[in-house]
Amino acid sequence: MLLWPSKSLAVRSHDYEYILNLMPERPYAQFNAYKESGYPGLAVMNVLHMENKLSPAQDAFMQPSKPAEELYDVHKDPDEVHNLAADPACAGVLKEMRAELSQWQQSVGDPGVTNEFRNSGWSARYPTRSLEEWRRIESDWEKYVLHGGDFPHIGNPPLYLLKRIPAKSRATAS
């Protein structure tokens, strides 16, 4: 069983990258104990996100879900910030990239996402902690990184945030 399941597939041409997020209901920054206890920047990003201090491009990574499809012009937008998937001017490119990815999936027998895979692991709820808790964690990291303090003990978020929501209840859960 995976603890933080998600599945995305991508195909790239000379000019574009297409990403198919097969589990768009899962956030980019979904719970991951390793990252939450070892990446000081994640605490900073969570605090800034919850205080509405991130730019739109930065804040996109912190959202509770991600787009089902992403399309980027890798020359005009090498940082892949401006998703063109909904742009009517890119409909032909999108159709081409979808077909290329679909052909690859068929050639390797990729099953997509099974119900077992989708229902495994931690809950997709995000954010995983309160603003106050993220501020404490950020402060602990600051003491360690900048002032030589003790390595922070982060610990897991409260279990109620990590508990899986049964599939049939997800439609009504908020």
C-alpha positions as CSV (number, residue, x, y, z in Angstrom):
1,M,0.0,0.0,0.0
2,L,1.3,3.5,-0.9
3,L,1.0,6.1,1.9
4,W,0.5,9.0,-0.5
5,P,-0.9,7.7,-3.7
6,S,-1.2,9.9,-6.8
7,K,-0.7,9.2,-10.4
8,S,0.3,11.6,-13.2
9,L,1.5,10.8,-16.7
10,A,3.3,13.1,-19.1
11,V,4.4,13.3,-22.7
12,R,6.6,16.0,-24.1
13,S,7.2,17.2,-27.7
14,H,9.8,19.7,-28.8
15,D,7.4,22.6,-27.9
16,Y,5.0,21.3,-25.3
17,E,4.6,19.2,-22.2
18,Y,1.2,17.6,-21.5
19,I,0.5,16.2,-18.0
20,L,-2.5,14.0,-17.3
21,N,-3.3,14.0,-13.5
22,L,-5.3,10.8,-13.0
23,M,-6.0,11.8,-9.4
24,P,-6.7,15.5,-9.6
25,E,-8.5,15.4,-6.3
26,R,-5.1,14.9,-4.6
27,P,-3.1,18.1,-3.9
28,Y,0.4,18.5,-5.2
29,A,1.5,19.0,-1.6
30,Q,-0.5,16.1,-0.1
31,F,0.6,14.7,3.2
32,N,4.0,13.0,3.1
33,A,5.6,12.4,6.5
34,Y,9.1,12.4,5.1
35,K,8.7,15.9,3.5
36,E,6.8,17.4,6.4
37,S,9.5,16.3,8.8
38,G,12.5,17.1,6.6
39,Y,11.8,20.0,4.3
40,P,12.0,23.4,6.1
41,G,10.7,25.2,3.0
42,L,7.4,23.2,3.1
43,A,6.6,24.8,6.5
44,V,7.4,28.3,5.1
45,M,5.2,27.6,2.0
46,N,2.3,26.4,4.2
47,V,2.4,29.4,6.4
48,L,2.6,31.8,3.5
49,H,-0.2,30.0,1.7
50,M,-2.5,30.1,4.8
51,E,-1.7,33.8,5.2
52,N,-2.5,34.5,1.5
53,K,1.0,35.8,0.9
54,L,2.0,33.6,-2.1
55,S,1.9,34.7,-5.7
56,P,-0.7,32.9,-7.8
57,A,2.0,30.7,-9.4
58,Q,3.4,29.7,-5.9
59,D,-0.1,29.3,-4.5
60,A,-1.1,26.9,-7.2
61,F,1.2,24.2,-5.7
62,M,-0.6,24.6,-2.3
63,Q,-4.1,24.1,-3.5
64,P,-6.3,21.2,-2.3
65,S,-6.5,19.8,-5.8
66,K,-4.8,20.0,-9.1
67,P,-6.1,20.3,-12.7
68,A,-7.0,17.1,-14.5
69,E,-4.9,18.2,-17.5
70,E,-1.9,20.5,-17.8
71,L,-0.3,21.8,-21.1
72,Y,2.7,24.0,-21.1
73,D,4.7,25.7,-23.9
74,V,8.2,24.8,-22.8
75,H,9.8,27.6,-24.8
76,K,7.6,30.5,-23.8
77,D,7.0,29.1,-20.3
78,P,10.0,27.0,-19.2
79,D,8.9,27.1,-15.5
80,E,5.5,25.6,-16.5
81,V,3.4,28.2,-14.7
82,H,0.8,29.0,-17.3
83,N,-1.5,26.0,-18.0
84,L,-2.8,26.2,-21.6
85,A,-5.0,23.1,-21.4
86,A,-8.2,25.2,-21.4
87,D,-6.9,27.7,-24.1
88,P,-9.0,27.2,-27.3
89,A,-6.0,28.2,-29.3
90,C,-4.2,25.1,-28.1
91,A,-7.0,22.6,-28.7
92,G,-5.2,21.0,-31.6
93,V,-2.0,20.5,-29.6
94,L,-3.9,19.2,-26.7
95,K,-5.7,16.7,-28.8
96,E,-2.4,15.5,-30.3
97,M,-0.7,15.2,-27.0
98,R,-3.7,13.3,-25.5
99,A,-3.6,10.8,-28.4
100,E,0.2,10.3,-28.0
101,L,-0.2,9.6,-24.3
102,S,-3.1,7.3,-24.9
103,Q,-1.1,5.4,-27.5
104,W,1.7,5.0,-25.0
105,Q,-0.6,3.8,-22.2
106,Q,-2.1,1.1,-24.6
107,S,1.4,0.0,-25.7
108,V,2.6,-0.6,-22.2
109,G,-0.7,-1.9,-20.8
110,D,-1.0,1.0,-18.3
111,P,-4.3,0.4,-16.3
112,G,-4.7,4.0,-15.2
113,V,-5.9,4.3,-11.6
114,T,-7.6,1.3,-10.0
115,N,-10.1,1.7,-7.2
116,E,-7.7,-0.1,-4.9
117,F,-4.9,2.4,-5.7
118,R,-7.2,5.4,-5.4
119,N,-8.5,4.3,-2.0
120,S,-5.1,3.5,-0.5
121,G,-2.9,5.7,1.7
122,W,-3.6,8.8,3.7
123,S,-6.5,11.1,3.2
124,A,-6.2,13.7,0.5
125,R,-7.3,16.4,2.9
126,Y,-5.2,19.6,2.7
127,P,-3.8,21.5,4.5
128,T,-2.7,18.8,7.0
129,R,-2.2,21.2,9.9
130,S,-3.5,24.5,11.3
131,L,-1.8,27.8,10.7
132,E,-0.7,27.9,14.3
133,E,0.9,24.5,14.0
134,W,2.7,25.4,10.8
135,R,4.0,28.6,12.4
136,R,5.4,26.6,15.3
137,I,7.1,24.2,12.9
138,E,8.4,27.1,10.8
139,S,9.8,28.6,14.0
140,D,11.5,25.3,15.0
141,W,13.1,25.1,11.6
142,E,14.3,28.6,11.8
143,K,15.9,28.0,15.2
144,Y,17.7,24.8,13.8
145,V,18.7,26.2,10.4
146,L,19.7,29.7,11.3
147,H,20.7,29.5,14.9
148,G,22.1,25.9,15.4
149,G,19.2,24.8,17.6
150,D,18.0,21.2,18.0
151,F,16.6,19.4,15.0
152,P,12.8,19.9,15.0
153,H,10.5,17.1,16.0
154,I,7.7,17.6,13.7
155,G,5.5,14.5,14.3
156,N,2.5,13.5,12.2
157,P,-0.6,15.7,12.0
158,P,-3.6,14.7,14.1
159,L,-5.0,11.4,13.0
160,Y,-8.4,12.8,12.1
161,L,-6.7,14.7,9.3
162,L,-5.0,11.6,8.0
163,K,-8.0,9.2,8.3
164,R,-9.2,7.9,5.0
165,I,-12.7,9.0,3.9
166,P,-14.7,6.0,2.6
167,A,-15.2,6.4,-1.2
168,K,-19.0,6.5,-1.0
169,S,-18.8,9.4,1.6
170,R,-16.4,11.5,-0.4
171,A,-19.0,13.2,-2.5
172,T,-20.6,14.7,0.6
173,A,-17.5,15.3,2.6
174,S,-16.0,18.8,2.7
